[in-house]
Amino acid sequence: MTAVLLCLHLVAVIVLVGPITVSASVFPRYAGAAAGPSERAPAARAVAGAMHRISRSYALPALAVPVLGIGTATALGVLADAWVLLSMALTAVAAAVLVLAVVPGQRAVLASLDDQEAGTQLSALLGRLRAVTGGFGVLWVAVVVLMVVRPGSSTGV
């Protein structure tokens, strides 16, 4: 049963968290390109819209990742280990960043793209979103490192 939980947890991370992280990180690039007077702007706007839909629509299903992770940690008897607790805390922070900053930031940028008079505001929104999505990605890297290295664990690398 532990192997099944671990496999489901890893598949959920790859299938759900991976696309959110990628879509969040590439959104600012395409949204910025959509703001320019290029013939590529409509296509860039469409890609930015698709990235926002991925970020938004995968958020709820991605809750399977911590649920399966807690189940796996419980089955392995490591739920109270520091590396698991820290991973859960970082995952909670990443979820909060996604729900409170990334998705609303993307929504604001898309609205600003539709408002022809929001040029300065758009630049500020994109700058903030770039920083937030960078931090979002770093949070996931930290979780992966903790999951692999397992500091303080007798089974760590």
N, C-alpha and C positions, 0 to 999 in steps of 0.2 A: 504493500500500500504506500509506503514511503517513496518508493521509486516512481510510482504513478503520480503522486502529488508533486514531486520534484519536477518530473517531466511536464506536467500540466502548468506548473508555475513558470518554467523556462519558456514554454511555448507561448503562454500568455504575455510574458515580457516581450518576446520577439514580435509577436503579432499585434499587440496592443500598445505597449509603451514605445517600441521602436518607431512606428509611424507617427505617433504624437511628437516625439522628440525631433524627428526629421522635419515634419511639417512646420513645427514651431520655429526651427532654426532657419529654414529656407524662406519662410513667409516674408520677412523684412526685405530680402533681396528682390523678390518678385513684386512686392508692393511698391518698393522704390522705383523699379523699372516701369511700373504701371503709371507712375506719376509723371514720367517724362513725356516729351512731345514726339516720341518715336512711333513708327508704324507697328512696333512690337508691343506697345502699351496695352492694347486690348487683350492680347494673348497673355501678357504678364498679369493683368488684372484677373483674368480667368484662373490662372494658376494660383494667384494669391487667394482667391475665393475658395478654390478647392482645398488649399492648405488649411484655411480657416475651418472649413467643414470637417476635415479630418481631425483637427485639434479639438473641435467641439464635440463631434459625434463619437469619438473613441474614448472620451474622458470617463463616461459612466461605465462602459464595459471594462475599462482598465482597472476598475476596483477589484476585479478578479485576481489581479496580481498580488496585492497584499493579503487578500483572503487566502489564496493558495499558499502564499509564503508563510503565513501564520500556521496554517495546517501542516505544512512541511516541517517548520521549526518545532512544532509541538510533537509531531511524529518522531523527529530526531532527538527530542529531549534537549533542545538548545534554545528554546523560546526566551529564557531569562539571561542568555549570554549577552555580554556587552555589545558584540558586533551585530547581533540580531536586533537588539533594542535601538542601537544607533542607526542601523539600516531602516528600521521602521520609522524612526523619527525623521530621517532625511526623506523618506518616501512621502510622509505626511506633509513635509515642507514643500516638496516638489508638487504634490497634488494641490496644495494651497496656491502655489505660484501659478500653476496652470489655470485654476478656476478663478483666481482673484486678479491675475495680472496678464497672463498670456492671452487667453481667449477674449477678455474684454479689451485688451490692447489691440488685438487683431481686428475686432469689431470696430473700434474707434478709427483705426487706420483705414479700413474699408469705407466707412462713412465719410472720412475726410477725403478719400480719393473721389468720391461722388460729389463732393462740394468743391466747386472750381475755385473758391476764394480761400481755401484753407491751406495754402502752400507752406507758410511758416509753421503752422500747427502740425501739419503732416510731418515735416522734418523733425520736430521735437518728439512727436509720437513714435516715429520710426527709430530714433536714437534710443529712446527709453525701451522700446520693445526689443531692440538688438541686445541691450544690456540684460534685460530680463530673460530672454531666451538663452543667452549665453550662460547665465546662472542656472537656468533650468537644466541645461545639458550637463553642466558641471556637477549638479546634484546627482544625476543618474550615473555619471562616471564614478563618483564617490561611493554610491551604493554598490556598483559592480565590483569595485576594488575591495570593499568590505566583504562582499559575498565570496570573493576568491581567496583573499588573504586570511580572513577570519582571525583578526588579532586577538590574542588571549585564548584561542581555542587550541586544544591538543591535536586537532585534525587539520590545522591550517597548513598553508603551503610552506 
